[in-house]
Amino acid sequence: MHAMQKFAAGLGAAVALAAPVSATAQDYPERPVEFIVPWSPGGGSDTLMRIVSNNVQPYLGVEMPVINMPGVGGTVGLTEASRRDADGYTISQVHEGLLTASETGLTDLTWQDFDPIALMTASPQYLVAQADAPYDNFESFVTYAQENPGEVTMGVTLGGVPHLHAAMIEEAFDLEFSYVGYEGTGERIRALVGGNLDVAIGDIASSQQFVENGDLQFLAVGSAEPMEQTPDVPTFNELGADLELAVTRGIVMPKGAPEEARNTLESALQELSQDETFIEQVNNAGAQVDFRGQDDYASYLGNLSETVSRLSSVLAP
């Protein structure tokens, strides 16, 4: 009996010791969570991440102020975020640009320097062509491109995500493009409208107005399912290739953040992803809500990183 009393006393002490740790875990977050957005105000990342910031408080319980830290392809802000304390009170945003920047030597950072928390939005990318091109669907485009290797001019951001997406199309359909570099999506779409390119990688925000007025045509889209805004545009999956071409924006923490913080933020973001106002605002910004939690987001980044590595010779500046 004496042994049992000692055991019970020891157990009580262990519970008492554990209690403050548990209470602390339940208290996260106790103050605002700073959100370093490594891009300029007004761009796609800034716009979409401010929609996250503006709507998350009811689910997280604290504010999430955005701090813009642009520069060097998003790597200045991410470098700062990676150096912050891994205490759950700093987060940042990544998209596929970090993977291409890592592969092309723009930065020593990789996605594995962070703890992925949740993918939040996806902006599916389209293969866009001139309306009066000698092809009016993707199949005839492939035939034309195969018969004219190296002659189809493709507008991309050299060494960036659009270049990666075009290289994935090349690989999947055994094509060979002649790449022409432009800084931004709007710039290359204007070049396409002006007749200076054959095809380009674009999105709804940059291209749909030109498709509607008859200047351009969408040949294919990189979403998993047909897009509501363009139901007649086939996906690459429907065209026979397992391709997911999107600019996805997700939230990460500095490596080594407490499990309680990661799980609490993931849960709040999952609830946010089902909020009708949030969904409507993301859609109005030309993107979709595409929530994936910690494990699924890490898998997505890992698989895409392998693809970027495989196509590195094409992406080399």
C-alpha positions in Angstrom: 0.0 0.0 0.0 2.9 2.3 0.9 4.3 1.7 -2.7 0.9 2.7 -4.2 0.8 5.9 -2.2 4.3 6.8 -3.4 3.3 6.0 -6.9 0.2 8.2 -6.6 2.1 11.0 -5.1 4.7 10.8 -7.9 1.9 10.8 -10.5 0.4 13.8 -8.8 3.7 15.7 -9.0 4.1 14.7 -12.6 0.6 16.0 -13.5 1.3 19.2 -11.5 4.6 19.7 -13.4 2.9 19.1 -16.8 0.0 21.5 -16.1 1.8 24.8 -16.7 3.1 23.5 -20.0 -0.3 22.5 -21.1 -1.8 25.8 -20.0 0.9 27.6 -22.0 0.1 25.6 -25.1 -3.6 26.5 -24.8 -2.7 30.2 -24.4 -1.2 30.5 -27.9 -1.5 33.0 -29.4 -1.1 35.6 -26.7 -0.2 38.5 -29.0 -0.4 39.4 -32.7 1.3 37.1 -35.2 3.5 39.1 -37.6 3.0 38.2 -41.2 6.1 38.9 -43.4 4.9 39.1 -47.0 8.1 39.1 -49.1 6.6 41.1 -52.0 5.6 44.7 -52.7 2.2 46.1 -51.8 -0.5 45.7 -54.4 0.8 42.6 -56.1 -0.9 39.2 -56.2 0.8 37.8 -53.1 0.2 41.0 -51.1 -3.4 41.2 -52.2 -4.2 37.6 -51.4 -2.3 37.4 -48.1 -4.0 40.6 -46.9 -7.3 38.8 -47.5 -6.0 36.1 -45.1 -4.8 38.7 -42.6 -8.0 40.7 -42.7 -10.3 37.7 -42.1 -8.4 35.4 -39.8 -8.8 37.1 -36.4 -12.2 35.5 -35.5 -10.6 32.1 -35.9 -7.1 32.8 -34.5 -8.1 35.2 -31.8 -5.4 37.8 -32.5 -4.5 40.2 -35.3 -2.1 39.2 -38.1 -0.5 42.5 -39.2 1.2 42.3 -42.7 4.8 43.6 -43.0 5.9 43.9 -46.7 9.6 43.1 -47.2 10.1 42.9 -51.0 13.3 42.3 -52.9 15.3 39.8 -54.9 12.5 37.6 -56.1 10.9 37.4 -52.6 14.0 36.2 -50.9 14.8 39.3 -48.8 11.7 38.9 -46.7 12.0 35.1 -46.5 15.6 35.4 -45.3 14.4 37.8 -42.5 11.6 35.4 -41.6 14.0 32.4 -41.4 16.1 34.3 -38.9 13.2 35.2 -36.6 12.6 33.3 -33.4 10.7 30.1 -34.1 8.1 30.9 -31.4 5.0 30.9 -33.5 4.8 34.7 -33.7 6.3 35.2 -37.1 5.0 33.7 -40.3 5.7 34.3 -43.9 4.4 33.4 -47.4 6.0 31.3 -50.1 5.0 30.2 -53.6 6.7 28.3 -56.3 9.1 31.1 -56.8 11.1 30.1 -53.8 11.7 26.7 -55.4 12.9 28.1 -58.7 15.0 30.7 -56.8 16.7 27.9 -54.8 17.4 25.9 -57.9 18.8 28.7 -60.0 21.1 30.0 -57.2 19.2 33.2 -56.5 19.1 32.2 -52.8 20.6 29.6 -50.5 17.2 29.3 -48.8 15.0 26.3 -49.5 11.4 25.5 -48.5 12.9 23.1 -46.0 14.3 26.0 -44.0 10.7 26.6 -42.9 7.8 24.6 -41.3 5.0 24.6 -43.9 1.7 25.3 -42.1 -1.0 25.6 -44.8 -1.4 26.2 -48.5 -4.2 28.8 -48.8 -4.8 29.9 -52.4 -4.1 28.8 -55.9 -4.0 30.8 -59.1 -4.2 28.2 -61.9 -2.1 29.1 -64.9 -3.3 29.0 -68.5 -1.6 28.3 -71.8 -2.7 31.4 -73.8 -2.4 31.9 -77.6 -3.3 34.5 -80.2 -6.9 34.1 -81.4 -5.9 33.9 -85.0 -3.1 31.3 -84.4 -2.9 28.3 -86.8 -4.4 26.2 -84.0 -7.7 26.5 -82.2 -7.3 23.9 -79.5 -4.6 22.3 -77.5 -4.3 19.1 -79.6 -3.8 21.1 -82.8 -1.3 23.3 -81.0 0.7 20.2 -80.0 0.7 18.9 -83.6 1.9 22.3 -84.8 4.6 22.6 -82.2 5.9 19.1 -82.9 6.0 19.8 -86.6 7.9 23.1 -85.9 10.3 22.3 -83.1 12.0 25.4 -81.6 9.9 27.8 -83.6 7.0 28.5 -81.2 7.9 31.5 -79.1 6.8 31.2 -75.5 6.5 34.2 -73.2 7.7 33.5 -69.6 9.6 35.0 -66.7 13.1 33.4 -67.4 14.2 31.2 -64.4 10.8 31.9 -62.7 7.6 30.0 -62.2 6.1 30.6 -65.7 9.4 29.2 -67.2 9.0 26.1 -64.9 5.4 25.6 -66.0 6.3 26.0 -69.7 9.1 23.5 -69.2 6.7 21.0 -67.6 4.4 21.3 -70.7 7.4 20.8 -73.0 8.4 17.6 -71.0 4.9 16.2 -70.9 4.1 16.6 -74.6 7.6 16.3 -76.1 7.7 19.9 -77.4 10.5 22.4 -77.8 9.8 26.1 -77.3 11.8 29.2 -78.0 11.7 31.2 -74.7 11.2 35.0 -74.5 11.6 36.6 -71.1 9.3 39.2 -69.5 9.3 40.5 -66.0 5.6 40.2 -65.2 2.5 38.4 -66.4 0.8 41.6 -67.7 3.9 42.5 -69.8 4.0 39.2 -71.6 0.2 39.1 -72.2 0.4 42.5 -73.8 3.2 41.2 -76.0 1.1 38.3 -77.0 -1.9 40.6 -77.8 0.5 42.8 -79.9 1.6 39.8 -82.0 5.2 39.5 -80.6 4.7 36.0 -79.2 3.0 32.8 -80.2 1.9 31.6 -76.8 2.4 32.6 -73.1 1.7 31.5 -69.6 -1.0 33.6 -68.1 -3.9 33.6 -65.7 -7.5 34.8 -65.5 -6.6 38.2 -64.0 -4.2 39.0 -66.8 -5.9 37.3 -69.8 -9.6 36.8 -69.6 -10.6 40.3 -70.8 -8.5 39.7 -74.0 -10.1 36.2 -74.5 -13.6 37.7 -74.1 -12.9 40.5 -76.7 -11.5 38.0 -79.2 -7.8 38.9 -79.1 -6.6 35.7 -77.3 -7.7 32.1 -76.7 -7.1 29.8 -73.7 -5.8 26.4 -74.9 -5.5 24.6 -71.5 -5.6 25.3 -67.8 -3.4 23.9 -65.0 -6.1 23.3 -62.4 -7.1 19.9 -61.2 -10.7 20.4 -62.3 -12.2 22.7 -65.0 -12.4 26.3 -63.8 -15.8 27.7 -63.1 -14.9 30.9 -65.0 -13.7 28.9 -68.1 -15.7 25.7 -68.1 -14.9 24.9 -71.7 -11.1 25.1 -71.3 -9.7 21.6 -70.8 -7.3 20.8 -68.0 -3.9 19.3 -68.7 -5.2 16.2 -66.8 -8.0 15.9 -69.3 -5.5 16.2 -72.1 -3.5 13.3 -70.8 -0.8 14.8 -68.6 -0.6 14.7 -64.9 0.2 18.4 -64.6 -0.7 20.8 -61.9 0.3 24.3 -63.0 -0.6 27.0 -60.5 0.9 29.8 -58.4 0.0 28.6 -54.9 0.4 30.8 -51.9 1.0 29.2 -48.5 2.0 30.1 -45.0 5.2 29.0 -43.3 6.9 29.5 -39.9 10.6 29.6 -39.1 11.9 26.1 -38.7 11.4 24.5 -35.3 8.2 26.3 -34.3 6.3 24.7 -31.4 3.9 22.0 -32.4 1.1 23.8 -30.5 1.6 26.9 -32.5 1.8 25.1 -35.8 -1.4 23.1 -35.1 -3.3 26.1 -33.7 -2.5 28.2 -36.7 -3.3 25.3 -39.1 -6.7 24.8 -37.5 -7.5 28.5 -37.7 -6.5 28.7 -41.3 -8.6 25.6 -42.1 -11.6 27.3 -40.6 -10.9 30.5 -42.5 -10.7 28.5 -45.7 -14.4 27.6 -45.3 -15.5 31.2 -44.6 -17.8 32.4 -47.4 -16.6 36.0 -47.2 -13.0 34.9 -47.5 -13.8 32.6 -50.4 -15.6 35.4 -52.2 -12.8 37.9 -51.7 -10.1 35.4 -53.0 -12.3 34.6 -56.0 -12.7 38.3 -56.7 -8.9 38.6 -56.7 -8.7 36.0 -59.5 -7.7 33.0 -57.4 -9.2 29.9 -55.7 -9.1 28.7 -52.1 -7.1 25.5 -52.1 -6.5 24.6 -48.4 -3.9 21.9 -47.7 -2.7 21.3 -44.1 0.9 20.8 -42.9 1.4 17.3 -44.2 -0.3 17.8 -47.6 1.4 21.2 -48.1 4.8 19.7 -47.4 4.1 16.8 -49.8 3.2 19.3 -52.5 6.3 21.3 -52.0 8.5 18.2 -51.9 7.1 16.8 -55.1 7.3 20.1 -57.0 10.9 20.5 -55.7 11.8 17.2 -57.4 10.3 18.5 -60.7 12.2 21.8 -60.4 15.4 19.9 -59.8 14.8 17.6 -62.8 14.2 20.6 -65.1 17.0 22.7 -63.7 19.0 22.7 -66.9 16.1 24.3 -68.8 15.6 27.0 -66.0 19.2 28.0 -65.8 19.5 31.7 -66.5 
